[in-house]
Amino acid sequence: MKYLIILVITLISFSNQAQANTTIKLDTDEGYPYINLINKAQRVELRYVENDHQVTCKVSVQTLHNQYMGKEQTVSAKQFKKQPMAACLTRIKAKQILNML
């Protein structure tokens, strides 16, 4: 079953003078713990940059009182397209953040 999830996705463009930011909706069916994390957090951001067949990404989770910034990950574009949250945030870290909410 697919869930319609609103993730704020910010495209980061590394250039000398400019950055391009875009917000889009993302469909995913990743399930536990990612869907619970997205539903409980006030805001979830998935920031990524596409480079040929690789994607560099990181996840930011905000609640009313806390913010978690994940480590930057480099994953295949195919893996990112299939499961963006799981590719950019490990299941263990997602469970740890979920326990803090």
C-alpha atoms as one frame of an Amber mdcrd trajectory, in Angstrom:
protein
   0.000   0.000   0.000   1.334   3.390  -0.868   1.072   6.329   1.449   0.953
   9.883   0.279   3.527  11.639   2.380   4.405  15.244   2.367   8.128  15.566
   2.693   9.805  18.825   2.213  12.462  18.126  -0.339  15.006  20.778  -0.866
  17.194  20.488  -3.893  20.651  21.734  -3.087  22.615  22.980  -5.998  26.301
  23.394  -5.277  27.464  26.262  -7.401  29.665  29.256  -6.808  26.914  31.798
  -6.358  23.442  30.255  -6.302  21.305  27.559  -4.727  17.990  26.307  -6.150
  15.304  25.204  -3.662  12.165  23.293  -4.640   9.448  21.743  -2.489   7.583
  18.727  -3.840   5.336  15.942  -2.553   6.786  12.472  -2.493   4.958   9.126
  -2.721   6.531   6.283  -0.804   5.547   2.931   0.675   8.418   2.475   3.104
   6.356   1.538   6.143   7.614   1.257   9.719   9.486   3.152  11.177   9.581
   5.799   8.443   5.822   6.354   8.094   5.472   6.675  11.887   8.369   9.115
  12.003   6.837  11.257   9.264   3.406  11.218  10.918   4.683  12.123  14.404
   7.291  14.740  13.535   6.319  18.339  12.963   8.499  18.541   9.844  10.644
  16.092   7.879  13.069  17.368   5.270  14.876  15.215   2.773  17.674  17.180
   1.145  19.390  15.685  -1.836  21.608  16.339  -4.842  21.530  14.084  -7.896
  24.826  13.345  -9.643  24.510  11.012 -12.641  23.718   7.608 -11.086  24.263
   8.642  -7.449  22.356  10.757  -4.976  23.850  12.526  -1.975  21.191  13.063
   0.677  20.429  13.685   4.333  17.306  13.814   6.479  16.297  16.483   8.965
  13.509  15.780  11.484  11.992  18.607  13.536   9.647  18.463  16.475   8.400
  21.288  18.662  11.431  21.007  20.950  14.130  19.089  19.072  15.824  18.787
  15.715  17.786  15.855  14.332  20.124  16.312  11.365  21.166  13.031   9.812
  24.544  12.273   8.327  25.040  12.815   4.639  24.695   9.566   2.664  25.651
   8.711  -0.917  23.366   6.113  -2.478  22.459   4.883  -5.947  19.779   6.829
  -7.803  17.799   3.602  -8.243  17.763   2.927  -4.491  16.838   6.553  -3.758
  13.953   6.514  -6.221  12.558   3.298  -4.744  12.878   4.199  -1.033  14.141
   7.734  -0.446  13.787   7.797   3.352  15.357   4.367   3.880  18.211   5.266
   1.543  19.022   8.473   3.422  18.258   7.459   7.025  19.117   4.070   8.460
  16.342   2.041  10.051  18.193   2.036  13.394  18.458   5.851  13.435  14.817
   6.209  12.377  13.735   4.005  15.308  15.924   6.008  17.719  14.383   9.289
  16.569  10.892   7.790  16.734  11.505   6.751  20.347  12.410  10.375  21.178
   9.086  11.699  19.805
